[in-house]
Amino acid sequence: MKRLAIICVVLVCVFTYNEACTCARTHPQEQFCNSDFVVRARILSRTVTDSTEFENVFYTVLIRQNYKRRQYPIRPPVQSIYTASQSASCGASFVIGREYIISGSIQNNRWRTSLCSFNRETSSLNQFQRNALNFGYYRNNCSCNIRYCGFTDDPTCTVPGRNECLIINNENCFYQNDACIQYGRRCRWLSNQCADSPGK
């Protein structure tokens, strides 16, 4: 009976794991810098494969802009991007014919993305996010770190280090309307908009 109970607990744990994909909330700049590719692309087609459950679908996309072009020049502009078919396995989903910002990793020349990557329909970006991509606010400041201090009593969270910016409150504003940039020998937020506005 005890052995049966243990087996049941294990099965419940496995079932729970397979039924959900949890992504830590991350600033778009961090997602950008941690990605091997970030592109603006139109979705051409979706193809189901016989590969593993974590990359059993690939989207064929027409790349219109490569925001990390210094690292990965793109030729030709049509690319296959793999992901899982189910959101429970952290699969990303795109609508054929629409345009997206898509990011992810490159391993053995295979492009992969997931639900946790920086993937946004282009039309959903606000003006600051468009500027951050087009003018390199994210790309040119990957040496700067963003630290979250909203749920900690760490005394070091009152003063940022030389290469970091702090988020203490008002997270939504920082995610949508600011970037951590190199300014002289230090990193700082590009604007004071989020620090000066009330927390949300």
LINGINOR-V333111 format. One record per helix or strand. SS is the DSSP state (H for helix, E for strand). FROM is the first residue (numbers start at 1). LEN is the number of residues. Records with the same first field share a line. If there is no record, write none. Layout:
BEGIN
SS=FROM-LEN + FROM-LEN
END
This chain:
BEGIN
H=2-17 + 28-6 + 87-3 + 122-3 + 127-8 + 139-3 + 155-4 + 171-7 + 193-4
E=37-12 + 57-10 + 78-6 + 99-9 + 110-3 + 120-2 + 145-4 + 164-4 + 180-4 + 186-4
END
